[in-house]
Amino acid sequence: MKKIILAMLLVAAVTAVAQTASAPAQTAPPQTATPSPAPPQKKEIKDPAEYNAYVGAVQQTDATAKISGLEAFLTQYPNSVMKEDALELLMGAYQQSGNQPKTLETAQKVLQVNPCNIRALALLAFTKQAMATGPNAQQNLTDAGQTGEKGLQCLQTAAKPEGTPAADWEKLKATATGIFNNAAGMSAYAAKDYAKAEQFLHAAVQADPTNLTEIYYLALADLTAGPAEKDVEGLFFIARASNLAQGDGKTKIGSFGKSKYNKYHGSEEGWTDLLALTATTPLPPANFTVTKYVPPTPAEQCTDLLKTKKPEEMSFAEWQLCLSEGTPADAEKVWTTLKGKPLQMAAHIISIDTTSKTATKLQLAGSSDDVDAKRADIDLTMAAVIPAKQMPKEDTDFQFEGTPVSYVAKPFVMTMSEGALLVKSAPKPPVHKKPAAH
């Protein structure tokens, strides 16, 4: 809705400013006084018939009559000094009449006369973006983005048109700048050029920190593009968007923002405070920051683990973590506990070697990661040959007892000996009581 209002203001500015600048003076009689420094050259229609045709068209208050008059003037005087002004007025009249195809066509004609005409560029960028639906959506959005970028370039050197009040010109530039940044930013986002989208949308939000759409997509661009400082800005703006949204959108944006915050910060702590801040603060304060969660290294994980568990209470995967990634002191502490002590555990059979006549050997996977990778991390030698009736099958789980004798840290393999099958006890036969004597 706000962009529609801006477009209406733009059309009003086109009409008002063009009319102000559209009353060209006819050539004055020569003066004999001492000449003064020449003022900037003004547009002048020297032919009275041309002058009357132009003024007659401009002064029409009905859009249809104005269109007819301006079209006739441009046909009769195709090289008029007022051609650009007349086309601007015609563009505004067509938009006022609701004729979008002719509005766009006339805007293109304006740009043929002056490729940096701010009003025509702003109208094209806005209209093409509004047309970003249906089968030509992507092309229209691309056109809008390119026009927006062109408009921003032209604004850097744009001069106030003759006869335009300074306040009106500044208002028009501000309106056009917002339209250009929005079109360029949304086009870049659709093309997944998130860094470029962030550049333009950031400028748009700086100019209007209440536009939900721009704030939301700026947040998405920040959170997608990175780096870390952009993630922080993105978290601010996603919280801001949650505050500005209504109904179901508010809930969905808030839930999404909370998950992003949790992932970045490592917890939800501080998210409620951020929502409170962005409810009243439209832009990130100079000192705004969110502490990034840095996950502990594997060595730090082992150290923390040993603070809460004894080595004999750990799982095989936790032994593997400490023995392969822990500090020398932590690895030694775990290995001292395990070495030479019979352990009862379960693992997944990778392969079975029955070639030895003295003992069966098994390659086992004890951690879930290695089970998934089908990689053996236990080399178990049984105390004897497993009888054929008790021989397990490959790719099944296996309960056993074994004694750790050595290990290789990377890639991790623990060698165990004195292996023994762990077989559940057979159920006891039922007890038959004698019948009671009568």
HELIX and SHEET records of a PDB file:
HELIX    1   1 LYS A    2  ALA A   21  1                                  20    
HELIX    2   2 PRO A   48  VAL A   58  1                                  11    
HELIX    3   3 ALA A   63  GLN A   76  1                                  14    
HELIX    4   4 LYS A   83  SER A   97  1                                  15    
HELIX    5   5 GLN A  100  VAL A  113  1                                  14    
HELIX    6   6 ILE A  118  ALA A  130  1                                  13    
HELIX    7   7 ALA A  137  LEU A  155  1                                  19    
HELIX    8   8 ALA A  166  ALA A  190  1                                  25    
HELIX    9   9 TYR A  194  ALA A  207  1                                  14    
HELIX   10  10 LEU A  212  ALA A  225  1                                  14    
HELIX   11  11 ALA A  228  LEU A  244  1                                  17    
HELIX   12  12 GLY A  247  HIS A  265  1                                  19    
HELIX   13  13 TRP A  271  THR A  280  1                                  10    
HELIX   14  14 PRO A  298  THR A  308  1                                  11    
HELIX   15  15 PRO A  311  GLU A  313  5                                   3    
HELIX   16  16 PHE A  316  GLU A  325  1                                  10    
HELIX   17  17 PRO A  328  LEU A  338  1                                  11    
HELIX   18  18 SER A  368  ALA A  373  1                                   6    
HELIX   19  19 ALA A  388  GLN A  390  5                                   3    
SHEET    1   A 6 LEU A 343  ASP A 353  0                                        
SHEET    2   A 6 LYS A 361  ALA A 365 -1                                        
SHEET    3   A 6 ILE A 378  MET A 382 -1                                        
SHEET    4   A 6 VAL A 413  LEU A 421  1                                        
SHEET    5   A 6 ASP A 397  VAL A 408 -1                                        
SHEET    6   A 6 LEU A 343  ASP A 353 -1                                        
END                                                                             
